[in-house]
């Protein structure tokens, strides 16, 4: 049987963890009561059975004991605080205990927990009620706008003027005056209905201000244009998103033929989708608050039963009565609001089909497919087998012999190392997803991913193993063709074909092979390249940080592209891909670009948020750019001057990066924390793991030392050593990702914020 403390930790809402009952602390206090309890003396044997009145004495003792049990051992009193007017609970002991001090401490802490739960529940309840009211107002605005648009369309529909062509003519008939009067009455009624809708919108806080400009209609009459003035104190951007987007385009402007109706319909659908999604998120948030209430109630009942068992008293009944009377249990506002949301959603978004509405409000979570796990295992087995075959064939063909190793390493090694580093990064990301799930870090909410299309750890592992199986298979085919006597120019085109195949797969428009993830990656890369022109989201600078750890991959990609152009298109000699001024310039650019993009993102965030910390963060990437450029120059000009420059710049950049990793990104080295040199909230119970991770991060940050040592080894060993260092940097980045998201998880918006959903739409759908 699972202990309730573990069950509570598994079911509680991570973002509300501090607001739940501290069950473990209360258990520790009960353990202290148990240790301090004075054992009662046993009743001596043989006391009864010596007299004929023992039966009456036994019945009398039972009746007296039952009267004592009816008396309350504890008294829970409600008090109202004068300053905040909040109700708090205080427990007084009506009976002395042998371990009175420990019992006082226990009930004082229990009162604190009850007050904490009540206050948090009231706060969340009031927020959700306010947001529910705001969403109702937004929905009413949308319905009113749709009514006005419908009236305008009917007024401008060709059915009313079917007798007229492009140039209107007026046939002379006796009833023409009556018909014109009827049409004018109908038009006046529609105008009055529109005015009523505008009046309702103004009551909802939307102000219509006449602009000074006047627009000429087709008939030459002046028409006053209307714009909406939204108060700056509006608590959400949803009204702005609905009204300002729709009213001026859909109500003020006359409906045009052709594309105009399509644009209007699309905007209406988008606004309706926003409101619908907001109601779904509100319903989920109310369900979480309901779960919060029930879990805390069970926690109070469990801990009081433990107290009764330890103290041999019946104190739980009276205290549980007060718990059940408290606000977080007795209030039914959340349940009524959930029912109201269900009815509204069923009426307006599901065509009165309750079953359809429940599919949106209470979606069934899809279980992970066993086929994905099977394919991961199959791909892993194929990769290991093919890699063993490749190692044997490489030894038999003499690939790494002095006569052939240089050509092979220059032409084939770069492209295969690109895929190997990419696969390693995917593997580390899969490990991050697995750890985030195990520690209940809501990474989808942090990254603003859609849960239905976001990658799971099994998907990342499948992509990694499939990619490596394909690459190693291509390497085996490459060796077979070389051994079969094909010309090197034809055989060496295989890496380029493989690269082209994966690029085509990345931009494939068909809904296959994780299309939402692929398109999300393309959009994020676009945002990174055009950093100053897009507002920087969390997923953007997270991906840019990944690129700073993949500079060797970008260099290998540049070398591969150079060889492909040299051998296929004959644009230049292949030797220029490893020497020359152009090669050096491109190497500098590639070494700078990831840090440069990241620095631009920091500048844009400072411009948007006016936070000086972003400028300090930009300084970290500028120092990394200088150190990277100095190391590239030292690799070509190995003299004492550049050695000193590399040493100074690299040490400064490393110290800067380590400080930012530990203090800013991970939240460690907090001298006032209850966990020495760590932060207060830890997702892992074992603190030793954190200290080991800090030491490992320092070691991996110092991997650049090897690049300035110039070890005298062969060309193959040099390439393998470079690949090893690049792999260590990727591993360090995956290690950094876990702690970075754990720190962000506590600072992110609280879970289930429906209005935050409108402001932060899913970036990757």
Secondary structure, DSSP 8 states (H G I E B T S, - for coil): ---HHHHHHHHS-GGGGGGS--HHHHHHHHHHHHHH--------TTSSSSSTTHHHHHHHHHHHHHHHHHS-SEEEEEEE-TTT--EEEEEEESS--TTHHHHHHHHHHHHHHHHHHHHHHHHHHHHHHHHHHHHHHHHHHHHHHHHHHHHHHHHHSTTTTTT--SS------TTHHHHHHHHHHHHHHHHHHHHHHHHHHHHTTEEEEEEEEEEE-TTS-EEEEEEEEE-TT-S-SHHIIIIIHHIIIIIIS---STHHHHHHHHHHHHHHHHHHHHHHHHHHHHHHHHHHHHHHHHHHHHHHHHHHHHHTS--HHHHHHHHHHSHHHH--HHHHHHHHHHHHHHHHHSTT-HHHHHHHHT-------HHHHHHHHHHHHHHHHHHHHHHHHHHHHTTTSTTTHHHHIIIIIHHHHHHHHHHHHHHHHHHHHHHHHHTT--HHHHHTB-TTTS--HHHHHHHHHHHHHHHHHHHHHHHHHHHTT--HHHHTHHHHHHHHHHHHHHT--SS-SSHHHHHHHHHHHHHHHTGGGS---HHHHHHHHHHHT-HHHHHHHHHHHHHHHHHTS--S-GGGGTSSHHHHHHHHHHHHHHHHHHHHHHHHHHHHH--HHHHHHHHHHHHHHHHHHHHHHHHHS-SHHHHHHHHHHHHHHHHHHHHIIIIIIS----TTSSSTTS-S--SSS-HHHHHHHHHHHHHHHGGGGGGGT-----HHHHHHHHHHHHHHHHHHHHHHHHHHHHHHHHHS--TT-HHHHHHS--SB-
